[in-house]
Amino acid sequence: MTEHEVLIAGGGPTGLMLAAELSLAGVDTAIVERRESQHLAGSRAGGLHSRTIEVFDMRGIADRFLSRGQVAQVVGFNLVRLDMSDFPTRHPYGLALFQNQIERILADWVEELGVPFYRQREVTGFTQDHTSVTLEVADGSSLRAKYLVGCDGARSIVRKTAGIDFPGWDPTTSWIIAEVETTEEPSWGLRVDATGATQAIGKGDSGKARMVLMDREPKSGEPTLGDLKQRLVDIYGNDFGVHDPIWLSRFTDMTRQAATYRDGRILLAGDAAHVHPPIGGQGLNIGVQDAVNLGWKLAQVVKGISPENLLDTYQAERHPVTARVLKNTMAQTALRRSDERTKALGDIIAELVVMDEPRKRLAAEMSGLGVRYDLGDGHPLLGRRIPDLEVVTASGPLRVFTLLHGARPALINFAKPGSIDITPWADRVQSIDAKYDGPWELPVIGAVAAPAAVLIRPDGYVAWVGDGTESGLADALTKWFGTR
């Protein structure tokens, strides 16, 4: 039986990112994927938010995405764009880029890192014991690993086999989404139909018409080309001669979140752990950020650096973040109802969200820049993303994010050079003396006091802030990076 340290079920954006993170940490990882290749029918989801671009920047691959996409202000609430060009980040914007391209870029990177794929393998279940997981595949073969991560989507076989509850809310609304050929020029752009519902026709990555149309009443199951034509006639009075669909599907506002992200040696990430309507384009982004939070923690447990309870911090940190995303998308879905009272409420909300403080709060939340993990009280940096400052070291100027290209933690000392000694962790944690004379600024919060030192986790979040002493540093190092 083929064995690996970690198996990942599902090779979408979340699974690919997790595989890369584990590979960077030196963990033997493999992806089990039912598709023959990385090809996707249709453009699928579109857009990267600011924090996800930062995550890619931390790994040295942001330019691969930026060179293929279009920089834009993509964060919005209830169809109102939220300008974040004044945010303190190198990437105060989103990126218009469809999922099929995002996956290809990530897959190329993962292949460069040497991660093997088991393609055309349909996962059917697994068994686990106190030392390993045996993954069962539809062709009758099996694979074994120390841990299995389900990144296999909303209908996750891994989650179902583990018996993990998936509570939430059933659909109240549904949409048809399609990429099709047309014989007539369609009515491009957004359109509010007679019921007050917003419909959209744009161009997909293929250059063909991409349509997102709300059903009159919530429906389930895959639509037909006839369903699409009828809905176009209902809304536009014309079906534009749609034919030869590249992709034809339906999504709903079903909203659910796994009760737990871990069951023994089984973990969940991305859509396997949470589903919600795609309003705001947050799903792909939070899946990638799940992977970056989990990857280094799982790697340390696999390598025996940290105890298994480090994995409990994955649930503790990511579950609340996603719960907030679910609330955000549910609120926006509610505001899209077409009755006059809801429209009046939406008009008032539209006036409020462009005011400075609401704009900043919502944009930080939806872009991922406002995430704070609860690491206790202290300096405002604690538990938040480290800004990508350009510091000065003995070797010259250095961007902070370049320290994280290899997914290794770092201690940056801004006080007297050599004043902090982390020798017991020197094989795990980089230690750099640096200077920085500019302002420290965080989204929404604004300017904060300059720290004397910071301990940065591999996912780019600050685990300890120094005040000129080493108080609490050994505890933070031990908690996150093991004992010596």
N, C-alpha and C positions, 0 to 999 in steps of 0.2 A: 504494500500500500504506500502510495506517495505521501510524504510527510513534509510539512512546513511548520514554521513557528506560528504564523498567523495566516488564516484564509479570509478573504473578503468576498462575500457573495454580492455581485453586482459591480459592473464596470462603468457606471455613470460618473458624473463629476465628483460626487462624494467618495465613491469607492476609489477612483483614480487618485484623488488628493490624499486619501488615507494611505494608499499603497506607497505613494511617494514619501510621505512623512516617515513611515516605518522603514522604508529602504534607506533614507538618509541617516536613520539611527542604527543601521546595520542589522535590521531584523529580516530574517528570511520570510518573505511575504509573497503570496500569489493571489491573483484575482480569478474568480470563477464567474464566467459571463455566458449568458445564453445566446447572445448574438454572435454571428460568424466574424464580424469585423466591427470597427467603431462607427460604421455608417449608421446614420439615423434617417428615417424617412421624414422629410420636412425639416424646417429650421428649428422647431420646438421652442423652448423658453428663450428669452432674450434678455441680456443685460447683466452687467457686473456692477455692484455697488462699491463705494469708495473703500470700505474696509477690506473687501475681498481683493481689490486691486493692491491694497497695502500688503495683504497676506502674500500675494504673488511676488510683490516687490521684496518682501522679507526673504523669499527663496530665490531671488535673482532671475525670475522669469516674467516679470510684469511686461517687459517690452514685447514679448511674444504676443501678448493679447492686445496691447496698445497699438501695435503696428497693423492689426487686422480689424480693429473696431473703430467706432466713431465716438469721440469724447462728447459727452452731452450732460446736461442737467436732467437726470432721469428720475430722481426721487420726487414722488408726488403723493398727495393725500386727497382722495375724493376728486381725482382729475385736476387738482391744482398743483402745478409744479412748485417745488420748494427749492429755491436757489441756495446752493451751499458753496458758492464760489468764494465766500469770505471765511470758510472753515480753515483752521490751522492744520493743514495736511498737504503733502506734495500732490495729492490726488483729490482735489475738492470738486469732484464730478463723478459721474457714472460712465459706463462704457456700453454703447449699443453694439452688441455682438451676440449672435444667436448661439443656442446650445450646441448645435452640430459642430460649429467651429471651436467653441470652448472645449468640447470633448476631444476633438482631434489634437488640439495643442497640448492638453493634459496627457493624452495617451502617448504622444510622441515623447514627452518628458519622462513619463513612467518607463517607457521602453528604453530610453537612454540610461535610466537608472538600473536596468537589468531585471525588472520585475516580470516574472512569467505570467502569462495568461492561459487559462484553460477555457478556450472558446467553444461555443456550441455545446455547453454543458448546462443543463437545466437542473437546478437544485430542487430536490424533492423532500429533503428533511435532514435530520441529524440526530445523533445521540451524543451525550456528554457524560463524562465521569469526573473524578476529582483531579485527573491529570491531563485530559485531552478531550477533543471534540472530533467525532467522525462524521464527515459530511457525505450525504448520500446524493448521487446524481442519477438522472433519469436513464442513462445508458447502462446502469447497473454497477458502475465503478464507484469507488469511494476515495476520499482524501482525508487525511488526518492532520490536525494542528493542535497547538496548545490553546489557541483562542480562535473564535469565529466572529466576524463582524458582519451583521446584516445591513448591507447598503442596497438592498434589492427592492426598494420602492414601496409605494403605499400598500400594495397587496403582499407585502413581505412574507415569504414562506418561512424565513428564519424567525420572524416575530411570532407567526402563528404556531410554528412547531414548538417554540419555547413556551407557548401559552401565556404570553404577555398581553395583558388587557390593553385595549386601544379605545379608551373612552373619548366621548366628544359629542358632536352635533351632526345630525343627518342633513342631507342637502335640502335647501329651500329654493335654489336657483341653479340653472345649468346653462351652458354655452356650447355652441358648435364652433369648433376651430378647424380651419381647413387651409391647405395650400393647393391651389388648382390653376389649371389653364382656363382662359376665358376667350370667347370669340368677340366680345365687345369690351370697350374700355369701361371698367367699373367706376363707381363713385368713390374715389380714394378719400381717405381721412376718416375722422370721427363723425358720427351722425347720431342725433337724438331722434328716435322714431316717435310715432304718434302716442305711444304709451309713456314716453319719457325715458326709455331705456337707451343707453349708449351702445352703438354698434361701431365696428371699425373694419376698414379694409386698407391694407398697406401692402408692401412688397416683402416677401420672404427672402432668405439668403439666395434662393434659386432665381430670383427675379420675377417669379410668378406671384399671383395674387394670394395674399394671406388674409383670411377673413376670421373675425371673432364676432359671433352673432348670438345674442341672448335668446334662449327658447322662450316661447310664450308662457309655458308652464314647465316646472322642473321635470326633466326626464333622465333616465339612466340608460346605459347601453350605448353601443357605438352607433352613430348616425349613418344614414345612407346618402348617396349623392342626391337622391330625390328629396330627402329631408332638407338638405342644404339649399336646393333650388327653391323649394316651397318657402323657406324662411326668407330668402332673398326677395322673392316676389312680395311677401307680406310686408317687408320693410321698405324696399326700394321700388317695388312695382316692376322689377326686371331681374331675371336671374343671370344676366350678362353672359349667357351661353357657357356656364361653367362646365368643365369636363376634365377627364384625366386627372383626378386628384393624386397629388404626391402624398398627401397626408390628410386624413379626415378622422376627427375624433371629437370627444365631448368631455368637458370637465365641469365640475360642480363646486359649490361652496361648502362641501363636506369639510368639517374641521375636527381633527382628532389628534391626540398626543399619547404616546405610549406611557403607561403608568410607571414603568421603570425602563431605563436604558440598558440595564444589565441583568442577566440571569446567569450566575455562575461564570462560565467561560464564554458566554454569549453576550455580545453587545450590539446595539443598534445605532445607526446614524442616518442623517438625511431623511428622505421621505419614509423610510421604514420606521422612523421614530416619530414623525409628525407630518400631517398633511393639512393643507388649508388652501383657500382660493388664491390664485396667483396674482391677486391685486397687489401692485407695488413691486412685483418681481423679486420677492425676498426668498423664495424657497430654495433655489439653487445656491444662493449666497450663504444662507445659514447652514446648508448641508456641508459646503466647503469648510465653513468655520467650525462645525462639529468635528470634522476630520482633523483639523489643525489642533483643536483642544485635546482630542483623544489620542492622536498619534504618538506624541512623545511620552505620554503617560503609559500607554500600553507597551511601548518599547522598553521603558525602564522596568516594568513588571516582568516582561518576558526575559529580560537579561539579568534579572535578579538584583537590580540596583535598588528597587523600591518594593515594598510589600503590596499585596493585592488591594489593600484598602485605598491606595492612590487612585484606583479606577472609580471609586465612589465619588471623587471630586468631579469627574466628568458629568455625572448626573446632576450633582449639586450646582454646577456652574451653567450647564447648557439648558437644562430643563426650564428654569425661570426665563431665560432669554427667549426661548421658543414660545413659552406661554404668553409672553408679551406680544410676539409676532402674531399669534393666533388672535389675540384680542384686537390688535390693530386691523387685521384683515376682516374680521367679523364686523367691526365698526364700519369699515368702508363698504362692505357688502350691504349692510343695513341702509347706508346713505344712498345707495343706488336704486332703492325702490322708487317706483314711479308715481306714487300718490302725491297729492299736492302738499300735504303736511310734511312728508319726508323731503320733498324738493325745497320747501321753505327752510327746513333745518339745514339742508345742504348748502343753501345760499349763505346762511349765517356762518356756518363752519368755514366756508370758502373765504369769508372776510376775515375770520379770526386767524386762520393758519398762515396767512402771509404776514401777520404781525411778527416783529422780530423774535420775541422769546418763544412763542409757539412754533414758528418756522424752524428755529434752531433745535428745539427739543425733538420735534418730529423728524426732521432731517437726520439728526444724529442717531436717533433710534432706528430709522429705517435703513440708513446706510451702514449701520454696524459700528460707527465711530463712537457711539455713546455707551457701548457695553461696559459695565463694571461688574466684575466678579466680587463676591463678598469675601474679602480676605481680612476683614476686621477693620477697626477704626485706625485712623492715622492720616498721613499725608494724602491729598487728593489724588496723587498718582497711583496709590496702592490699589491694585485690582484692575487698573485701566491700561489701555494700550500705551506703549512707549512712543512718544513722538519721534519721527525720523529726523533727528537733529544732525547737523554736520558738526562734529566735535573735532578737537585738535588733540592728537596723540603724539608721542615721541617720534612716530613714523610719518607724521603729517596729518592732513585733514582726513576725516573718516565719517561716512554716513552710518548712523546707528544700525540701520536695517542690514547693512552688509555683514555685520557681526552674526546675523541670524540666517545667512544663506545655507549653512549646514545644519540648521535646526538644532543648534547647541545653545544652552543658556549662557548668559554673560553677566558679569558684575562690572559696572563702570564706576570707577572712583573719581569724583571730581575734587576731592580734598587733596591733601599732601600726597604726592606720589609715594607708593609703597606703604601707605599708612593702614591698609587693610590686607590681612593675610588670610587667604582661603586655601592654603596648601593642602589640607586633607581632601579637598574637592577639586584639586587642580586638573585631574584627568577628566573631569566631567563639566566643569564650569570655566569658561574663559574669564580672565581678569585683565582689565584694561584701565590704565590711568589716563585721564583725559581732562580737557578744559572746554568749557562752553560759557561764553559771556552774553549770549542772547537771552531773550525772554522764554520762559516755559509757558506754553499755552495749551489748553485742552478744549475740545469742542464743548459748547454750551457753558462750561464753567469759566472759561477765560484764563487769565493769567494766574499762575500758581507759583509758590515760592520755589526757588531753585534747590534741588536736593544736593546733599553732600555725596551721595552714592545711590545707585539703583541696582537691584538684582532683577534681571529680565528672564522670564521663562522662554522656552523655545517657541511658544505661540505668540510672543511679543507682548505679553502682559506683565506688569510690574509686580513682583512677589515680595519685595522689601524695599523700603526707602530709608536711607541713612541720614542721620542728623548730625554727623560729625563724630559719632561713636559707632561701635559695632553691636550695639544693643539689639537683640533679636535676630541678628544675622545668622548665627549658627542654627537657631531653631528653624528659620526659613530654609536654609540650605538642606537641613536634615529632612524637613517635611516634604520638600519638592524633589530633592536630588539624592536622597538616601544617606545612610550613616557611613562612617568610616571606622 
